[in-house]
């Protein structure tokens, strides 16, 4: 029995930590993404996740694996991933030094995942909380793009 339990614990510990940024997307750190968004005058899409987040992993597998989501989000937004529990430091465009955890608190990402659509100055335009489906992400993108088209048409 001990041997079985020992091997089960080893197997569980050797599993990769879940819920990093979805593979195959050009996600980058928040500070770099913010600079790029300002330079290109594009919106930011910020994914607040954390290691071990099962809901993040579910969204990654069920929504971010879709080629339409990948194409639209990679084309329409500058993508940033923030580990809302990380002590990794960054420098904001204002010069302020802050950790990813502090950034998550500032943007009220108290649960994960949180997906925030932001203007290049960091103002939140739209926010999604919790597990998202492919339809949720495509619908949010359509809503944002429709609003941008209406503003551009006036």
C-alpha positions as CSV (number, residue, x, y, z in Angstrom):
1,X,0.0,0.0,0.0
2,X,2.8,2.4,0.9
3,X,4.5,1.8,-2.4
4,X,1.3,2.5,-4.4
5,X,0.6,5.7,-2.4
6,X,4.2,6.8,-2.9
7,X,4.0,6.3,-6.7
8,X,0.7,8.1,-6.9
9,X,2.1,11.1,-5.1
10,X,5.1,11.2,-7.4
11,X,2.9,10.9,-10.4
12,X,0.7,13.8,-9.2
13,X,3.7,16.0,-8.4
14,X,5.3,15.4,-11.7
15,X,2.2,16.8,-13.6
16,X,2.9,20.2,-15.2
17,X,1.3,23.1,-13.4
18,X,-1.9,24.1,-15.2
19,X,-3.1,27.3,-16.7
20,X,-0.3,29.2,-18.2
21,X,-1.1,31.4,-21.1
22,X,-2.6,29.3,-24.0
23,X,0.0,27.8,-26.3
24,X,0.4,29.2,-29.7
25,X,-0.8,32.7,-28.9
26,X,1.5,35.8,-28.8
27,X,0.9,36.5,-25.1
28,X,3.5,38.7,-23.4
29,X,4.0,40.4,-20.1
30,X,1.6,43.2,-19.3
31,X,4.2,46.0,-19.4
32,X,5.5,45.0,-22.8
33,X,2.0,44.5,-24.1
34,X,1.0,48.0,-22.8
35,X,3.9,49.6,-24.6
36,X,3.0,47.8,-27.8
37,X,-0.7,48.6,-27.6
38,X,0.2,52.3,-27.2
39,X,2.6,52.2,-30.2
40,X,0.1,50.4,-32.4
41,X,-3.0,52.1,-31.0
42,X,-4.6,48.7,-30.4
43,X,-6.7,47.4,-27.6
44,X,-5.2,45.1,-24.9
45,X,-6.7,41.7,-24.0
46,X,-5.4,40.8,-20.6
47,X,-5.7,37.2,-19.3
48,X,-5.4,37.1,-15.5
49,X,-4.8,33.5,-14.5
50,X,-2.7,31.6,-12.0
51,X,-0.9,28.3,-11.8
52,X,-3.1,25.5,-10.8
53,X,-6.3,27.2,-11.9
54,X,-8.6,24.5,-13.2
55,X,-11.0,27.0,-14.6
56,X,-8.2,28.6,-16.6
57,X,-7.1,25.2,-17.9
58,X,-10.7,24.4,-18.9
59,X,-11.0,27.7,-20.8
60,X,-7.6,27.1,-22.4
61,X,-8.7,23.7,-23.6
62,X,-12.2,24.4,-24.6
63,X,-12.1,28.0,-26.0
64,X,-8.5,29.1,-26.7
65,X,-7.9,25.8,-28.7
66,X,-10.4,27.1,-31.3
67,X,-8.7,28.4,-34.5
68,X,-11.3,31.2,-34.9
69,X,-10.6,32.5,-31.4
70,X,-6.9,32.3,-32.0
71,X,-7.1,34.2,-35.3
72,X,-9.4,36.9,-34.1
73,X,-7.7,37.6,-30.7
74,X,-4.2,37.5,-32.3
75,X,-5.4,40.0,-35.0
76,X,-7.5,42.4,-32.9
77,X,-5.6,42.7,-29.7
78,X,-2.3,42.9,-28.1
79,X,-2.3,40.0,-25.7
80,X,-1.0,40.0,-22.2
81,X,-0.9,37.2,-19.6
82,X,-0.7,38.0,-15.9
83,X,-0.2,35.4,-13.2
84,X,-2.3,37.1,-10.5
85,X,-0.4,35.3,-7.7
86,X,3.1,36.0,-9.0
87,X,5.7,38.1,-7.4
88,X,7.3,38.8,-10.8
89,X,8.1,42.5,-11.1
90,X,7.4,44.8,-14.0
91,X,7.7,48.5,-14.8
92,X,4.5,50.2,-16.0
93,X,4.7,53.0,-18.6
94,X,4.4,55.5,-15.7
95,X,7.7,54.2,-14.3
96,X,6.0,52.5,-11.3
97,X,7.4,49.1,-10.3
98,X,4.7,46.6,-9.4
99,X,4.3,42.8,-9.1
100,X,1.9,40.8,-11.2
101,X,0.0,40.0,-7.9
102,X,-0.3,43.7,-7.2
103,X,-1.5,44.3,-10.8
104,X,-4.1,41.6,-10.3
105,X,-5.3,43.3,-7.2
106,X,-5.4,46.7,-8.9
107,X,-7.6,45.3,-11.6
108,X,-9.7,43.3,-9.1
109,X,-8.7,39.9,-10.5
110,X,-9.5,38.2,-7.1
111,X,-10.7,35.0,-8.8
112,X,-9.3,33.4,-11.9
113,X,-9.7,33.5,-14.8
114,X,-10.5,37.1,-15.5
115,X,-10.3,38.4,-19.1
116,X,-10.1,42.2,-19.5
117,X,-10.3,44.2,-22.7
118,X,-8.5,47.4,-22.1
119,X,-7.6,50.7,-23.9
120,X,-3.9,51.3,-24.4
121,X,-3.9,53.5,-21.2
122,X,-5.1,50.5,-19.1
123,X,-8.8,51.5,-18.7
124,X,-11.1,48.5,-18.7
125,X,-13.6,48.5,-21.5
126,X,-15.1,45.0,-21.0
127,X,-14.5,42.2,-18.5
128,X,-15.3,38.5,-18.5
129,X,-15.0,36.5,-15.3
130,X,-14.7,32.7,-14.9
131,X,-14.8,29.9,-17.4
132,X,-15.4,31.1,-21.0
133,X,-16.6,29.1,-24.0
134,X,-15.5,29.6,-27.6
135,X,-18.9,31.3,-28.1
136,X,-18.3,33.6,-25.1
137,X,-14.9,34.8,-26.4
138,X,-16.1,35.2,-30.0
139,X,-19.2,37.0,-28.8
140,X,-17.1,39.4,-26.7
141,X,-14.8,40.1,-29.6
142,X,-17.8,40.8,-31.9
143,X,-19.3,43.2,-29.3
144,X,-16.0,45.1,-29.0
145,X,-15.4,45.2,-32.7
146,X,-18.9,46.4,-33.4
147,X,-18.5,49.2,-30.8
148,X,-15.1,50.2,-32.4
149,X,-16.7,50.3,-35.9
150,X,-19.6,52.5,-34.6
151,X,-17.1,54.9,-33.1
152,X,-15.0,54.9,-36.3
153,X,-18.1,55.6,-38.4
154,X,-19.1,58.7,-36.5
